[in-house]
Amino acid sequence: MKISNETKIGALTAISITILILAYSFLKGNDVFSGSNKFYAVYRSVEGLTVSKPVLVNGFQIGLVSKMELQPDGRSIVEFKVNSKYAVPDNTLAKLESTDLLGGKAIVFELGNSPKLAEDQDTLRADIQGSLAESLQPIQRKAEVLMTKVDSAMGAINQILNPNFQKNVDRSFAAIAVSLETLQGTTKKLDALLAAQTGHVNQIMANAEVTSANLKNSTAKLDGIAGNFNKFSGDLANSNIKQTLENANKAVADLQATMAKVNSTDGSIGLLMNDTKLYDNLNNASKNLDNLMIDLKAHPSRYVHFSIFGKKGN
């Protein structure tokens, strides 16, 4: 049986129209190939949300937005179809969230924990999350302030980095290089000086070792002296110091009594020291005795008479 060209054209046209209808229905959010459940949510604002936007769970698409309808009070009822093979608890939260920086929105299910599942035509709880652009506004303002400060800092740096400043920097680096060369020369001289004095340093170290040995020996002797001193201290502590001090005090008391008697006029020594009359008599007697001795030497015949032939008159 031969099919005419008109029949072929008619069949192709019908298939094309069917495909266009199915594509249009799919773009509107209607699932034409599998069963789905319809759910609703009411939002105060649906800015950025359009039909055919996805319904997501943890980033996985389980449905599409199929219809949006504005209510007299200004709110919007959003209908979305979810594949019937996915279970949705009745306390699931349908959040309107941003999906890009341009403000595009999508429905994101935050699945609840209720054992009861939502049924077809149920209305879910709704929530609206701010767009990414709104979330980034504080960061944007801080970035603008930071860019202003960076621009001011760059302007100040450009003013500092003028030709005169660069010349000063070059001179500073040249001076630093000269200082480093001088320091290197000084280091070489110090190395040579230390090399020349190595023998002396070794001798000093040897002398220090000898001194340390002598000090060690002296320490041993000092230990002996300290031991003797400890022994002497022990002997002194064990001696009868109290009796010695009592005897000393008694001797001092006796001496004080003797001095008191000497100072008084009761004894001979007291009279001799305190009676001026006795002193004057003794002084006069001493003078008379001295005159007598002088006269005796000058005229011995007055006092001694000695003659072989008898007494001779003067």
Helices and strands as residue ranges (DSSP letters): H 5-27, E 36-43, E 54-57, E 60-70, E 76-83, E 93-98, E 105-110, E 122-123, E 125-128, H 132-135, H 137-160, H 163-196, H 198-238, H 241-263, H 268-274, H 276-298, G 300-302
